[in-house]
Amino acid sequence: MQDRLQKIKFVITDVDGVLTDGKLYYDAHGEALKTFHVRDGLGIRMLIENGIQVAVLSGRSSPILQKRIDDLGIKMAYLGKLEKESACLDLIAQAGVSPEETAYIGDDSVDLPAFAICGLAFAVNDAPSYVQDNADYVLEQKGGNGAFREMSDMILQAQGKMDTFATAQGFLKSVASMAQ
């Protein structure tokens, strides 16, 4: 696993059930609220600051999600795209990396084609067993509760960049341009 983590240059993440708890909150005008874990946002920023590209791939699209993507400085995203196989291939090409250099994190059946394309597949802890069975690694955290951060820490640690999140001086080196 360490060898595979060391090769990661690009991470693609699902949203609902990974960066959120998967619950959808509606009012009379449509989706009204999404909650995101601040640790996941910081994990995204730490990857980006360490030269690892991050993309969002979601079957849903909303102004709330677009705001979060913009706030985090994520440059690549496919929103409203349920067919994730071709979307992953396109994102990988945009990033200029190989599938083996790409990690994907997901939580449900819609993510299985992405698992098959990417070199390293992560499932959140509360993903159904059939999704977990297709993942290379099942995280300890549930979706919306820091699962992305758990994965980002694993990648950074494997690449010798643990100081970014584990020491004051390491964190201060990259904090100036971060948003979470």
RODO-2510 file (C-alpha; in nm, 4 decimals, decimal comma):
residues 180
     n   res          X          Y          Z
     1     m     0,0000     0,0000     0,0000
     2     q     0,2844     0,2409     0,0817
     3     d     0,4272     0,2068    -0,2703
     4     r     0,0896     0,2893    -0,4229
     5     l     0,0389     0,5898    -0,1932
     6     q     0,3834     0,7228    -0,2839
     7     k     0,2867     0,7322    -0,6522
     8     i    -0,0290     0,9433    -0,6040
     9     k    -0,0216     1,2770    -0,7888
    10     f    -0,3965     1,3248    -0,8322
    11     v    -0,7019     1,2640    -0,6120
    12     i    -1,0601     1,2565    -0,7381
    13     t    -1,3350     1,2773    -0,4787
    14     d    -1,7059     1,2134    -0,4806
    15     v    -1,9108     1,4621    -0,2764
    16     d    -2,2375     1,3346    -0,1271
    17     g    -2,1487     1,0609     0,1191
    18     v    -1,7768     1,1478     0,1129
    19     l    -1,7316     1,5218     0,1694
    20     t    -2,0825     1,5324     0,3212
    21     d    -2,2748     1,2834     0,5315
    22     g    -2,4889     1,2045     0,2275
    23     k    -2,8032     1,3725     0,3552
    24     l    -2,9819     1,6169     0,1239
    25     y    -3,1624     1,9139     0,2789
    26     y    -3,4368     2,0716     0,0681
    27     d    -3,6654     2,3690     0,1065
    28     a    -3,9356     2,4894    -0,1348
    29     h    -3,6658     2,6295    -0,3675
    30     g    -3,4501     2,3155    -0,3888
    31     e    -3,1350     2,2133    -0,2080
    32     a    -3,0914     2,4505     0,0819
    33     l    -2,7977     2,3188     0,2785
    34     k    -2,4916     2,0947     0,2688
    35     t    -2,2520     2,0461     0,5553
    36     f    -1,8814     1,9933     0,4952
    37     h    -1,6196     1,8931     0,7511
    38     v    -1,3489     2,1552     0,7910
    39     r    -1,0826     1,8846     0,8286
    40     d    -1,1640     1,7517     0,4825
    41     g    -1,1216     2,1027     0,3415
    42     l    -0,7857     2,1362     0,5127
    43     g    -0,6836     1,7938     0,3808
    44     i    -0,7700     1,9078     0,0278
    45     r    -0,5664     2,2263     0,0698
    46     m    -0,2678     2,0392     0,2152
    47     l    -0,2639     1,8040    -0,0837
    48     i    -0,2817     2,0960    -0,3261
    49     e    -0,0086     2,2874    -0,1429
    50     n     0,2109     1,9770    -0,1680
    51     g     0,1684     1,9459    -0,5440
    52     i    -0,1070     1,6835    -0,5500
    53     q    -0,3957     1,7883    -0,7717
    54     v    -0,7538     1,7417    -0,6480
    55     a    -1,0739     1,7159    -0,8530
    56     v    -1,4391     1,6833    -0,7583
    57     l    -1,6651     1,4384    -0,9424
    58     s    -2,0275     1,4452    -0,8339
    59     g    -2,3508     1,3052    -0,9670
    60     r    -2,5197     1,6178    -0,8353
    61     s    -2,4651     1,9863    -0,8958
    62     s    -2,5654     2,2815    -0,6809
    63     p    -2,4594     2,6395    -0,6124
    64     i    -2,3643     2,5290    -0,2613
    65     l    -2,1198     2,2717    -0,3971
    66     q    -1,9772     2,5153    -0,6519
    67     k    -1,9159     2,7667    -0,3702
    68     r    -1,7251     2,5055    -0,1684
    69     i    -1,5156     2,4071    -0,4721
    70     d    -1,4331     2,7728    -0,5372
    71     d    -1,3527     2,8398    -0,1698
    72     l    -1,1052     2,5508    -0,1667
    73     g    -0,9384     2,6519    -0,4925
    74     i    -1,0166     2,3232    -0,6669
    75     k    -0,9522     2,3749    -1,0385
    76     m    -1,1073     2,0593    -1,1880
    77     a    -1,4629     1,9372    -1,1365
    78     y    -1,7407     1,7483    -1,3087
    79     l    -2,0778     1,8156    -1,1504
    80     g    -2,4044     1,6448    -1,2375
    81     k    -2,2170     1,3506    -1,3916
    82     l    -2,3430     1,0065    -1,2873
    83     e    -2,1341     0,8169    -1,5431
    84     k    -1,8006     0,8331    -1,3673
    85     e    -1,5862     0,6081    -1,5856
    86     s    -1,5457     0,8509    -1,8772
    87     a    -1,5387     1,1458    -1,6350
    88     c    -1,2420     0,9940    -1,4489
    89     l    -1,0573     0,9253    -1,7730
    90     d    -1,1142     1,2852    -1,8816
    91     l    -1,0034     1,4274    -1,5453
    92     i    -0,6925     1,2076    -1,5480
    93     a    -0,6061     1,3399    -1,8949
    94     q    -0,6662     1,6998    -1,7810
    95     a    -0,4377     1,6450    -1,4823
    96     g    -0,1659     1,4966    -1,7049
    97     v    -0,1212     1,1877    -1,4872
    98     s    -0,1720     0,8148    -1,5308
    99     p    -0,4519     0,6106    -1,3726
   100     e    -0,1875     0,4497    -1,1455
   101     e    -0,1010     0,7969    -1,0124
   102     t    -0,4670     0,8647    -0,9324
   103     a    -0,6622     0,7913    -0,6141
   104     y    -1,0412     0,7991    -0,5932
   105     i    -1,2588     0,8200    -0,2825
   106     g    -1,6238     0,7190    -0,2944
   107     d    -1,9138     0,5709    -0,1033
   108     d    -2,1727     0,4070    -0,3302
   109     s    -2,2435     0,2027    -0,6440
   110     v    -2,2101     0,5093    -0,8669
   111     d    -1,8409     0,5184    -0,7681
   112     l    -1,7565     0,1604    -0,8688
   113     p    -1,6639     0,2490    -1,2293
   114     a    -1,4247     0,5123    -1,0908
   115     f    -1,2745     0,2538    -0,8547
   116     a    -1,2024     0,0342    -1,1587
   117     i    -1,0269     0,3175    -1,3489
   118     c    -0,8115     0,4700    -1,0753
   119     g    -0,4943     0,3166    -0,9375
   120     l    -0,6052     0,3389    -0,5749
   121     a    -0,9667     0,3280    -0,4547
   122     f    -1,0779     0,4374    -0,1073
   123     a    -1,4214     0,3746     0,0449
   124     v    -1,5575     0,5635     0,3442
   125     n    -1,6371     0,3554     0,6504
   126     d    -2,0143     0,3754     0,6105
   127     a    -2,0149     0,2680     0,2450
   128     p    -2,2169    -0,0487     0,1754
   129     s    -2,0203    -0,3724     0,2026
   130     y    -2,0315    -0,4343    -0,1738
   131     v    -1,8628    -0,0955    -0,2277
   132     q    -1,6072    -0,1641     0,0448
   133     d    -1,5335    -0,5007    -0,1190
   134     n    -1,4327    -0,3171    -0,4387
   135     a    -1,2079    -0,0654    -0,2625
   136     d    -0,8356    -0,1050    -0,2099
   137     y    -0,8708     0,0525     0,1333
   138     v    -1,1652     0,1168     0,3658
   139     l    -1,1161     0,4266     0,5777
   140     e    -1,1973     0,4407     0,9497
   141     q    -1,3994     0,7614     0,9134
   142     k    -1,7518     0,7918     0,7770
   143     g    -1,8412     1,0232     0,4922
   144     g    -1,8727     1,3844     0,6040
   145     n    -1,6746     1,3091     0,9196
   146     g    -1,3162     1,3529     0,8064
   147     a    -1,2750     1,0537     0,5729
   148     f    -1,1089     1,2637     0,3019
   149     r    -0,8673     1,4026     0,5617
   150     e    -0,7800     1,0514     0,6781
   151     m    -0,6929     0,9611     0,3192
   152     s    -0,4965     1,2823     0,2558
   153     d    -0,2908     1,2270     0,5716
   154     m    -0,2090     0,8740     0,4509
   155     i    -0,0910     1,0058     0,1132
   156     l     0,1176     1,2867     0,2611
   157     q     0,2736     1,0560     0,5194
   158     a     0,3657     0,7960     0,2555
   159     q     0,5269     1,0718     0,0480
   160     g     0,7401     1,1944     0,3395
   161     k     0,5332     1,5105     0,3902
   162     m     0,3869     1,4302     0,7310
   163     d     0,5275     1,7554     0,8752
   164     t     0,2596     1,9384     0,6753
   165     f    -0,0064     1,8190     0,9207
   166     a     0,1913     1,6851     1,2184
   167     t     0,4206     1,9725     1,3201
   168     a     0,3725     2,3430     1,3764
   169     q     0,6650     2,4430     1,1551
   170     g     0,5614     2,2096     0,8754
   171     f     0,2081     2,3416     0,8782
   172     l     0,3210     2,7052     0,8900
   173     k     0,5243     2,6567     0,5708
   174     s     0,2096     2,6107     0,3652
   175     v    -0,0659     2,7807     0,5650
   176     a    -0,0353     3,1273     0,4070
   177     s    -0,2337     3,0420     0,0956
   178     m    -0,4738     2,7911     0,2456
   179     a    -0,8496     2,8186     0,2748
   180     q    -1,0585     2,5490     0,4389
***
